[in-house]
Amino acid sequence: MSKWLLFAVLLALFGSVGLTFVDIDRFGGRLQALESDSEVPPAHVVRLASQLDRVRVELRLSEERLERYRLDRAVAARFGLRLDQLEAELVSARGTFEDRIENLKRGDDEYEQLLAEALGARWEDLNKNLDRRWEDVNRTLEATARLAADSQISLQDLSRSIDDRTSEAEVDQNRWRELMGPTVQLTDESTVGSGVLLRSERQADGTWLTYLLTAWHVVRDILDNPMDLEQPVPVHIYRESGGYDEETALLVVHDSKIDAALLVMNTAERFDFGAALAARKRLGAVHMFEEIYAVGCPLGNDPIPTRGEIADVHHRVDGERYWMISAPTYIGNSGGGIFDADSHELLGIFSKIYTHGNLRPTVIPHMGLVTPLSVIYDWLESVGHGHLIAD
């Protein structure tokens, strides 16, 4: 075979791009036929065999690439289909989303309307509740105000009551100090009478001098010898807290005509209470129906006050002037004080009491006789003790 024939065979072998492994196998058979042809040089057959092998390899690689391409095409097709599906779904979702957005827009208006209606109803309920609560609060405040007003009135009443009671207690305390405190009892085993302390005076040596007024017949009945000015007279000084202290007094001077006596005590301590003496002007104004207290120790009791009036300012007994009083008095009141019911000033000294009957005299307690302090002032001045008289 000529070389042109060989070239033609090669062109036929490689000219077709659409060669397959079947064609290669056919060329392999033909190449074997050439090997058996004596006219074809063996070197040419070897070259053709080598080229045929290369063609096989290239064809195999091409087939592999083609297969991969086909696979890629299939994958791409599937991806394309999936992309188409996704795009369709996206379009559908976009439409649905836009529809929902539109619905939401419409729903927002409805929601706002519903919300406004709900809020309006709730607000109305709240206002009603607030109105009811406000009414309750107002009623409570009104009730509280009434209660506070009532409480204020009650407190005022209580305050007045306390003030009244405090005032009453203070009045009672003052009464005791001004009426009962100056009243003393003069006593021994057989006789009891009363007396009135004057205010204590401090002496140069630091002791206290205290005078007391009483009825002369009380002192006379206590003394063994009425002329013995050194015999001490027992005196009970009453304490505000209760009980009494025992002291002794000495007779200074007396006058049997007016039934008056002046005694004195010299002590280391002053006495807390002494009678306030009425001035002469006040004594000159004493009149009937004037209210007084008679304070004394009837029947040996602690000082007792009784209230009454001046019944007579011109009563005479044995030529001496007395006042008659209606305040109840009894045996033991003699020598006690008669005090102004308002100012508690000493107005006179109780002297004697009327009795009825001779064999068994009956005491008439509302007909007591009093030596006016103005008479006692005149006597004190006459015996050198005018310094005791109130201005």
C-alpha positions as CSV (number, residue, x, y, z in Angstrom):
1,M,0.0,0.0,0.0
2,S,1.3,3.5,-0.9
3,K,1.8,6.2,1.6
4,W,-1.1,8.1,0.1
5,L,-3.3,5.3,0.8
6,L,-2.1,5.3,4.4
7,F,-2.7,9.0,4.7
8,A,-6.2,8.5,3.4
9,V,-6.8,5.9,5.9
10,L,-5.6,8.2,8.7
11,L,-7.9,11.0,7.5
12,A,-10.7,8.6,7.5
13,L,-9.7,7.5,10.9
14,F,-9.5,11.0,12.5
15,G,-11.6,13.1,10.2
16,S,-14.9,12.5,12.0
17,V,-15.4,14.5,15.2
18,G,-18.2,12.1,16.1
19,L,-15.9,9.1,16.4
20,T,-16.9,6.4,18.9
21,F,-15.1,3.6,20.6
22,V,-16.8,1.3,18.0
23,D,-15.1,3.2,15.2
24,I,-11.8,2.9,17.1
25,D,-12.2,-0.8,17.4
26,R,-13.0,-1.0,13.6
27,F,-9.8,0.9,12.9
28,G,-7.9,-1.4,15.2
29,G,-9.1,-4.4,13.0
30,R,-8.0,-2.7,9.9
31,L,-4.7,-1.9,11.4
32,Q,-4.2,-5.6,12.2
33,A,-5.0,-6.2,8.5
34,L,-2.2,-3.8,7.5
35,E,0.2,-5.6,9.7
36,S,-0.4,-8.7,7.8
37,D,0.1,-6.9,4.5
38,S,3.7,-7.4,3.4
39,E,3.7,-4.3,1.3
40,V,3.2,-2.0,4.4
41,P,6.3,-1.3,6.3
42,P,6.2,-2.4,9.9
43,A,7.4,1.0,11.1
44,H,4.3,2.7,9.6
45,V,2.1,0.2,11.2
46,V,3.7,0.9,14.6
47,R,3.2,4.6,14.2
48,L,-0.4,4.1,13.2
49,A,-0.8,1.9,16.3
50,S,0.7,4.5,18.5
51,Q,-1.4,7.2,17.0
52,L,-4.5,5.0,17.3
53,D,-3.7,4.6,21.1
54,R,-3.4,8.3,21.5
55,V,-6.7,8.7,19.7
56,R,-8.2,6.2,22.1
57,V,-6.9,8.1,25.1
58,E,-8.1,11.4,23.7
59,L,-11.4,9.9,22.8
60,R,-11.8,8.5,26.3
61,L,-11.0,11.8,27.9
62,S,-13.4,13.5,25.5
63,E,-16.1,11.0,26.4
64,E,-15.4,11.7,30.1
65,R,-15.5,15.5,29.5
66,L,-18.7,15.0,27.5
67,E,-20.2,12.9,30.3
68,R,-19.3,15.5,32.8
69,Y,-20.7,18.2,30.6
70,R,-23.9,16.1,30.2
71,L,-24.0,15.8,34.0
72,D,-23.4,19.5,34.4
73,R,-26.1,20.2,31.9
74,A,-28.5,17.9,33.8
75,V,-27.5,19.6,37.1
76,A,-27.9,23.0,35.5
77,A,-31.2,22.0,34.1
78,R,-32.4,20.8,37.5
79,F,-31.0,24.0,39.0
80,G,-32.7,26.0,36.3
81,L,-36.0,24.2,37.0
82,R,-35.6,24.8,40.7
83,L,-34.7,28.4,40.1
84,D,-37.8,28.7,38.0
85,Q,-39.9,27.1,40.8
86,L,-38.3,29.4,43.3
87,E,-38.9,32.4,41.2
88,A,-42.5,31.4,40.8
89,E,-42.8,30.9,44.5
90,L,-41.1,34.2,45.1
91,V,-43.5,35.9,42.9
92,S,-46.4,34.2,44.6
93,A,-45.0,35.0,48.0
94,R,-44.4,38.6,47.0
95,G,-48.0,38.8,45.9
96,T,-49.2,37.2,49.1
97,F,-46.9,39.4,51.2
98,E,-48.2,42.5,49.4
99,D,-51.8,41.3,49.9
100,R,-51.0,40.8,53.6
101,I,-49.4,44.2,53.8
102,E,-52.5,45.7,52.3
103,N,-54.7,43.7,54.6
104,L,-52.5,44.9,57.5
105,K,-52.9,48.5,56.4
106,R,-56.6,48.0,56.3
107,G,-56.4,46.1,59.6
108,D,-54.4,48.9,61.2
109,D,-57.2,51.3,60.6
110,E,-59.7,48.8,61.9
111,Y,-57.4,48.0,64.9
112,E,-57.0,51.7,65.6
113,Q,-60.7,52.2,65.5
114,L,-61.3,49.2,67.7
115,L,-58.5,50.2,70.0
116,A,-60.0,53.8,70.2
117,E,-63.4,52.3,71.0
118,A,-62.0,50.0,73.6
119,L,-59.9,52.8,75.1
120,G,-62.9,55.1,75.1
121,A,-65.1,52.5,76.9
122,R,-62.3,51.8,79.4
123,W,-61.8,55.5,79.9
124,E,-65.5,55.9,80.5
125,D,-65.4,53.0,83.0
126,L,-62.4,54.5,84.7
127,N,-64.1,57.9,84.9
128,K,-67.2,56.3,86.4
129,N,-65.1,54.4,88.9
130,L,-63.1,57.5,89.7
131,D,-66.4,59.5,90.2
132,R,-67.7,56.8,92.5
133,R,-64.4,56.7,94.4
134,W,-64.3,60.5,94.6
135,E,-67.9,60.5,95.9
136,D,-66.8,57.8,98.5
137,V,-63.8,59.9,99.4
138,N,-66.0,63.0,99.7
139,R,-68.4,61.1,101.9
140,T,-65.5,59.8,104.0
141,L,-64.0,63.3,104.2
142,E,-67.4,64.7,105.2
143,A,-67.9,62.0,107.8
144,T,-64.3,62.6,109.0
145,A,-64.9,66.3,109.1
146,R,-68.0,65.8,111.2
147,L,-66.2,63.3,113.4
148,A,-63.3,65.8,113.7
149,A,-65.8,68.5,114.6
150,D,-67.5,66.3,117.1
151,S,-64.1,65.3,118.4
152,Q,-63.1,68.9,118.6
153,I,-66.2,69.8,120.5
154,S,-65.6,66.8,122.7
155,L,-62.0,67.8,123.2
156,Q,-63.1,71.4,124.0
157,D,-65.7,70.1,126.4
158,L,-63.1,67.8,127.9
159,S,-60.6,70.6,128.0
160,R,-63.2,72.8,129.7
161,S,-64.0,70.0,132.0
162,I,-60.4,69.5,132.8
163,D,-59.9,73.2,133.2
164,D,-63.0,73.4,135.4
165,R,-61.8,70.5,137.4
166,T,-58.3,71.9,137.5
167,S,-59.8,75.3,138.4
168,E,-62.0,73.6,141.0
169,A,-59.0,71.8,142.4
170,E,-57.0,75.0,142.5
171,V,-59.9,76.8,144.1
172,D,-60.2,74.0,146.7
173,Q,-56.4,74.1,147.3
174,N,-56.5,77.9,147.7
175,R,-59.5,77.6,150.0
176,W,-57.7,75.1,152.1
177,R,-54.5,77.2,152.3
178,E,-56.4,80.5,153.0
179,L,-59.2,79.1,155.3
180,M,-58.2,75.8,156.8
181,G,-54.4,76.2,156.9
182,P,-54.5,79.3,159.3
183,T,-56.9,77.5,161.6
184,V,-55.4,75.8,164.7
185,Q,-56.8,73.8,167.7
186,L,-56.1,74.8,171.3
187,T,-56.8,71.9,173.6
188,D,-56.0,70.1,176.9
189,E,-57.7,67.2,178.6
190,S,-60.9,69.0,179.4
191,T,-61.2,71.9,176.9
192,V,-61.1,72.4,173.2
193,G,-61.2,75.5,171.1
194,S,-59.9,77.1,168.0
195,G,-57.5,79.9,166.9
196,V,-56.3,81.7,163.9
197,L,-52.6,82.0,162.8
198,L,-51.2,85.3,161.6
199,R,-48.4,85.3,159.2
200,S,-44.9,84.4,160.5
201,E,-42.3,87.1,161.0
202,R,-38.6,86.4,160.7
203,Q,-36.5,87.5,163.7
204,A,-32.9,88.8,163.8
205,D,-31.6,85.6,165.3
206,G,-33.1,83.6,162.4
207,T,-36.1,82.2,164.3
208,W,-39.7,82.8,163.4
209,L,-42.3,84.7,165.4
210,T,-45.9,83.7,164.8
211,Y,-48.9,85.3,166.5
212,L,-52.4,83.8,166.8
213,L,-55.7,85.2,167.7
214,T,-58.3,83.3,169.7
215,A,-61.2,83.8,172.2
216,W,-60.0,84.6,175.8
217,H,-62.4,82.1,177.4
218,V,-60.7,79.2,175.4
219,V,-57.3,80.1,176.9
220,R,-58.7,80.8,180.3
221,D,-60.2,77.3,180.5
222,I,-56.9,75.7,179.4
223,L,-54.6,77.6,181.9
224,D,-54.4,76.4,185.5
225,N,-53.8,80.0,186.5
226,P,-55.1,82.6,184.0
227,M,-52.6,85.1,185.3
228,D,-49.6,82.7,184.6
229,L,-48.3,84.1,181.3
230,E,-45.5,81.4,181.3
231,Q,-47.7,78.4,181.1
232,P,-47.6,77.0,177.5
233,V,-50.8,76.4,175.6
234,P,-50.9,73.3,173.4
235,V,-51.5,74.1,169.8
236,H,-52.2,71.7,166.8
237,I,-50.9,73.1,163.5
238,Y,-52.6,71.3,160.6
239,R,-50.6,70.1,157.5
240,E,-52.0,70.3,154.0
241,S,-51.0,66.7,153.4
242,G,-53.0,65.6,156.5
243,G,-52.3,65.3,160.1
244,Y,-50.9,68.0,162.4
245,D,-47.8,69.1,164.2
246,E,-47.9,69.8,168.0
247,E,-46.6,73.2,169.1
248,T,-47.0,75.4,172.2
249,A,-47.9,79.1,172.5
250,L,-47.6,81.6,175.2
251,L,-50.3,84.1,176.2
252,V,-49.2,87.7,175.3
253,V,-52.3,89.7,176.2
254,H,-56.0,89.3,176.5
255,D,-59.3,91.2,177.0
256,S,-62.2,89.5,178.8
257,K,-64.7,92.2,177.8
258,I,-64.4,91.6,174.1
259,D,-63.4,87.9,174.7
260,A,-60.1,88.2,172.8
261,A,-56.6,86.9,173.4
262,L,-53.2,87.2,171.6
263,L,-50.7,84.3,171.8
264,V,-47.3,83.9,170.3
265,M,-45.0,81.0,169.1
266,N,-41.3,81.2,168.6
267,T,-40.1,78.4,166.2
268,A,-37.1,77.5,164.1
269,E,-39.3,77.1,161.0
270,R,-41.9,79.4,159.6
271,F,-45.5,78.2,159.3
272,D,-46.7,77.9,155.7
273,F,-50.1,79.5,156.2
274,G,-51.3,82.6,157.9
275,A,-54.6,84.5,157.7
276,A,-54.9,87.5,155.4
277,L,-56.3,90.3,157.6
278,A,-59.1,92.6,156.2
279,A,-58.3,96.3,156.2
280,R,-60.4,98.7,158.4
281,K,-62.1,100.1,155.3
282,R,-63.3,96.6,154.3
283,L,-64.5,95.9,157.8
284,G,-66.5,99.1,157.8
285,A,-68.4,97.9,154.7
286,V,-69.5,94.5,156.2
287,H,-73.3,94.2,156.0
288,M,-76.2,91.9,156.4
289,F,-76.5,89.0,153.9
290,E,-72.8,89.1,153.2
291,E,-71.6,85.5,152.7
292,I,-68.9,84.2,155.0
293,Y,-67.2,81.0,156.1
294,A,-66.9,80.0,159.8
295,V,-63.9,77.7,160.3
296,G,-63.1,76.0,163.6
297,C,-62.6,72.7,165.4
298,P,-66.0,71.8,166.8
299,L,-65.9,69.0,169.4
300,G,-62.2,68.6,168.9
301,N,-62.4,67.7,165.2
302,D,-60.0,68.9,162.5
303,P,-60.9,72.3,161.1
304,I,-64.4,72.3,159.5
305,P,-65.7,75.1,157.3
306,T,-69.4,76.0,157.3
307,R,-71.0,78.6,155.0
308,G,-73.5,81.2,156.0
309,E,-74.3,84.9,156.1
310,I,-73.9,88.0,158.3
311,A,-77.3,88.1,160.0
312,D,-76.8,91.2,162.2
313,V,-73.9,93.8,162.4
314,H,-75.3,95.6,165.5
315,H,-75.9,92.8,168.0
316,R,-75.2,93.7,171.6
317,V,-74.4,91.4,174.6
318,D,-73.5,92.9,178.0
319,G,-72.9,96.2,176.3
320,E,-70.4,94.8,173.8
321,R,-70.9,94.8,170.0
322,Y,-71.0,91.5,168.1
323,W,-72.0,90.3,164.7
324,M,-74.4,87.4,164.5
325,I,-73.9,84.8,161.8
326,S,-76.1,82.1,160.3
327,A,-73.2,79.7,159.5
328,P,-73.6,76.5,161.6
329,T,-71.2,76.5,164.6
330,Y,-70.9,74.4,167.7
331,I,-68.9,74.0,170.9
332,G,-65.2,74.1,169.9
333,N,-65.7,76.8,167.2
334,S,-64.8,79.4,169.8
335,G,-61.7,81.3,168.8
336,G,-62.0,80.2,165.2
337,G,-62.0,82.6,162.3
338,I,-64.9,84.2,160.3
339,F,-63.7,84.7,156.7
340,D,-65.0,86.6,153.7
341,A,-66.5,83.9,151.3
342,D,-64.9,85.5,148.3
343,S,-61.6,87.1,149.3
344,H,-61.0,84.7,152.3
345,E,-59.9,87.7,154.4
346,L,-60.3,87.3,158.1
347,L,-63.3,89.5,159.3
348,G,-63.6,88.5,162.9
349,I,-63.1,85.9,165.7
350,F,-65.9,83.6,166.8
351,S,-66.8,84.2,170.4
352,K,-69.9,82.4,171.6
353,I,-73.1,80.7,170.5
354,Y,-76.7,81.1,171.7
355,T,-78.3,78.4,173.8
356,H,-81.9,77.9,174.9
357,G,-83.1,76.7,178.3
358,N,-81.7,76.8,181.8
359,L,-81.7,73.3,183.1
360,R,-80.5,71.6,179.9
361,P,-79.4,74.4,177.5
362,T,-79.9,73.6,173.8
363,V,-77.3,75.1,171.4
364,I,-78.7,77.1,168.5
365,P,-76.0,76.5,165.8
366,H,-77.2,79.2,163.4
367,M,-77.0,82.0,166.0
368,G,-73.3,82.5,166.6
369,L,-71.7,85.7,167.8
370,V,-68.5,87.1,166.4
371,T,-66.1,89.7,167.7
372,P,-65.5,92.0,164.7
373,L,-61.9,92.4,163.7
374,S,-62.3,96.2,163.9
375,V,-62.9,95.8,167.6
376,I,-59.9,93.6,168.0
377,Y,-57.8,96.2,166.0
378,D,-58.8,98.9,168.5
379,W,-57.8,96.7,171.4
380,L,-54.4,95.7,169.8
381,E,-53.5,99.3,169.2
382,S,-54.4,100.1,172.8
383,V,-52.1,97.4,174.2
384,G,-49.1,98.2,171.9
385,H,-49.5,95.6,169.1
386,G,-50.8,97.9,166.4
387,H,-48.1,96.6,164.1
388,L,-50.2,93.5,163.6
389,I,-53.1,95.5,162.1
390,A,-53.6,95.4,158.3
391,D,-53.3,98.7,156.6
